[in-house]
Amino acid sequence: MKKKLQTTLALLMAAVASMAQQVQVAGPDGRLQVSVVGGGETGMTYSVTYDGKQMLENSPLGMQTNAGDFSKGLALAKYDTCRIDTVYRQTRIKTSQIHYQANELTCYLSNADGGQLAVTFRVSNNDVAFRYTLPRQGETGSVRVMEEATGFRFPQQTTTFLCPQSDAMIGWKRTKPSYEEEYKADAPMSERSQYGHGYTFPCLFRVGDDGWVLVSETGVDSRYCGSHLSDSDNGLYRIAFPMPEENNGNGTVEPAFSLPGSTPWRTLTVGATLKPIVETTVPWDVVTPRYEAEHDYRFGRSTWSWILWQDNSINYNDQVRFIDLAAEMGYEYVLIDAWWDKNIGYERMEQLIAYAQSKKVDVFLWYSSSGYWNDITQSPTNKMDNAIVRKQEMRWMQKLGVKGIKVDFWGGDKQETMRLYEDVLSDADDHGLMVIFHGCTLPRGWERMYPNYVGSEAVLASENLIFQQHFCDNEAFNACLHPFIRNTVGCMEFGGTFLNKRLNRGNDGGSKRVTSDVFELATAVLFQNPIQNFALAPNNLTDAPQVCLDFMKQVPTTWDETRFIDGYPGKYVVLARRHDDRWYLAAVNATKEVLKLKLTFPELGGTTVSAYTDDKKMQPQLKEQKVKAGGEFQLTLQPQGGAVLVK
């Protein structure tokens, strides 16, 4: 009888252990809710609702490591909660003063072998961030992550706005992937990615009429790889690691870190409308600075010869012309691109830098990230990848008063590459240098993590307009995507705002710009980066409309506040940014129809604004416009046109 009772109790305990375990956490206003469910042989899953509507169905959690399998058979041992309430200042993102409030849930899990894993969720009113933390596993003090089970399962009515992950070691001099592929808008989840490798972050999803979800990651540094999303498996997208071929096969695919240690944060921004997507600050809310800077960094505008005049412009005399252009426009910087070490030389560069400084213009210099993982010949090469050489080069720049570097041609997301990004940033900060990355990965919270980081390309940027007419024809479409996707999660070094009608040195050949001049002015506000390398040329001082030049002389590059007003990805966008006490409202239209919009923006209420608009012949005009007391106004946008209102 005693033995039978013991058997019954054992069976009962096993049954209880196998029952689903569930715990929930909601944002401060209660509208966004995360449910975590697990137990028995099934893996842990989570789901997300907003206003009671399913935005993410049961999605897998966990990982497989060389210290244990944490992807199935997980049990919830305990959980705890706390409130997060922080205020921080950030001068290089879409808003300068951030008050982050969230509720945190940490679930402590164990696998069948007694291995321990924690998953932490932070839920604010419109954002979810979660990550895994591994404690020491007995005597094991380090771990290699073989695969993540992490996934995102969307309801069947969902459509997508995604950029495909390219093949590795393809493209110009075998430098991809570099986050420069073309987006597809409102595509079905059943459609496979162009190269079969899934999609680069960030990824935007429209969940039918219920709302929107933006998926990305943040907090990636030298202790992990950059990830992306797999193709959809019946609505389930999983975290995918880099391809073995990236960076010419150098470095491992699987990230490794010491224990205890944590993964980067996976993020979801959720809303009934696009407003929370455009205004989110979650990439910076959940990360912390990696070091404090001893230097004060100044942001601003720059001229850049290469974007229109290309390689042949990297000579002493042409750079003098672009320095003079910067001085005439009141710009703070000039960017001197590839080949300066060969075509100008180090000795004459000292003279050129001194000349720029005499004009109150400071200098950024271009470098290749390396040469051994691609076929790049543009120089300087093999300077940034070696610590000894890199520091020597940076000491030389610091001595001459160079203010920053642009490091190009990266081509990979492996942990080894992330370590080099961090090393370049850290060494540059030691020498008072700001850093721009080009031909590169997505920034993942780096504005807050690294005080001298000022922007990354990681997008199909302005240089492509030079290379093919196709990209000019699609300029407006892409411009109406970036505020909702790429630029909403990190600074975007686009290098735009062309006033040339033809995109070549003589303004008389090459690709033809199809957007209006006011459209180009609007992108100076729409595209956010604290240092803007505008695509202006010396000839614009005489061949561009004076009203456009006057605007470009006073447009700021840093913002204290950003507000979404109206728009739809790939069609049109209207948003406003504030610098100090001045508002700039910018709008562009990618449709083939004239858009007549009735808008409300209370911050303009009862004021008279300067309105830059297109006339019916697509010529720029500047008028004073009175806005009603409630902030209601009408805006007419021509096809491929734009508007800017300045208060």
Secondary structure by P-SEA (a helix, b strand, c coil): caaaaaaaaaaaaaaaaacbbbbbcccccccbbbbbbccccccbbbbbbcccccccccccccccccccccccccccccbbbbbbbbbbccccccccbbbbbbbbbbbbbbcccbbbbbbbbbbcccbbbbbccccccccccccccccccbbbbbcccbbbbccccccccccccccccccbbbbbccccccccccccccccccbbbbccccbbbbbbcccccccbbbbbbccccccccccccccccccccccccbbbbcccccccbbbbbbccccccccccccccccccccccccbbbbbbbbcccccccccccccaaaaaaaaaaaaaacccbbbbcccccccccaaaaaaaaaaaaaacccbbbbbbccccccccccccccccccaaaaaaaaaaaaaacccbbbbcccccccaaaaaaaaaaaaaaaaabbbbbbccccccccccccccccccccccccaaaaacccccccaaaaaaaccccccccccccccccccccccccccccccccccccaaaaaaaaaacccccccccccccccccccaaaaaaaaccccccccccccccccccccccccccccbbbbbbbbccccccccccccccccccccbbbbbccccbbbbbbbbbcccccbbbbbcccccccccc
